Amino acid sequence: MRQGATSADAVGLLMGYALDAALGDPRRFHPVAGFGQAAAALERRLYAPRRRAGAVFAVAAVGVPVLAGVGAAALTRRRPVARAAVVATATWAVLGGRTLRHEAAVMAGHLEDHDLAAARGRLNHLCGRDPSALDAPELARATVESVAENTSDAVVAPLFWGALAGLPGLLGYRAANTLDAMVGHRSTRYARFGTPAARLDDALNLLPSRLTGVLTVAAAPLAGGRVGEALRVWRRDRNDHPSPNAGQCEAATAGALGVRLGGRNVYFGRTESRPFLGDGPRPSAAQVRGAARLSGAVGVAAALLAGGVALARSRAAGLSAARAAGLSAARAAGLSAARAAGLSAARASAGARTLRSRAALRTARTNGRDGGTR
């Protein structure tokens, strides 16, 4: 890959983040929604209550966007302006930071107005819990936990994979994360079929979730917290969560906001009891707004880091190309020198043979004259 193309990746990531921050998700014809419809159609054709069927589904549904990203990257390899535009559009499509913060602000407003009916009706925009029996603190907790986890899923992780792998990373990650939301949950239908998609999503989020935790700890003062306390809670509680990744984000957020997360979660048809994270009281509307501020700060930091990593990848590609060109030039120069040396040696050998032939001829002539005299 040429250096200009990967520099364009850095520009495109930053432009895409700026578009998401300014515009949010497209209201109509959202590419991720279109992918979800296509994946649902594929699921209907491939579904069987077996993990092997789920693996085929996951490979097919994620592989197509990855190949599309590879193709787009190849087509724009020598066109940095086009590459930046394509990466910016893809980044905008796969990010969800502004929408996440908007939903948190709407929920905080309902809670501040003590409008539990409106808050319960809005919760399904953020998570799949049954809100019918939730009071204000539990609605606030569900919102804070969802904002914390989705800051990683919808902001940090796409930027992370876009920085490392460009267009294929952006599109492949969003496809895998979407599949996890569709089939990765524990239900009778997806208990086995959804396992491959869930495991793939877990693997892709291992590093981004931990980066989200670190950035959330660093941003604690923006939400009225202290870095030291956030770090203490994050290190103590992050591995108590049943998810290998969500606990990283939620524990850091609990420490930064000074609240207690976790507890009993009621979904439609099942109940989960999760360990407590943090030491403070249950969250309120104020902490919902604080979680939104943390999410915004983490997103800005992640975008800057992603741009820096993509730029470093560009420079590394340039250095590799320069080294390869230098090695090729050195090999060509060595080959030319060897050819020149071989030609000189051949000429010297031919000259020596000529001199020997002339000497032999003179000797023969001399001997012939001497014989005639005798």
Protein Blocks (a to p, Z undefined) as FASTA:
>chain_A
ZZklmmmmmmmmmmmmmmmmmnopafbhpfklmmmmmmmmmmmmmgccbfklmmmmmmmm
mmmmmmmmmmmmmmmmmmmklmmmmmmmmmmmmpcklmmmmmmmmmmmmmmnopaklmmm
mmmmmbccdfklpcfklmmmmmmmmmmmmmmmmmmmmmmmmmmnommlmmmmmmmmmmmm
mmmpccfklmmmmmmmmmmmmmmmmmmmmmmmmmmmmmmmmnopafklmmmmmmmmmmmp
mbfklmmmmmmmmmmnopaeedjdddehiacddddedjbdcddfklmmmmmmmmmmmmmm
mmmmmmmmmmmmmmmmmmmmmmmmmmmmmmmmmmmmmmmmmmmmmmmmmmmmmmmmmmmm
mmmmmmmmmmmmZZ
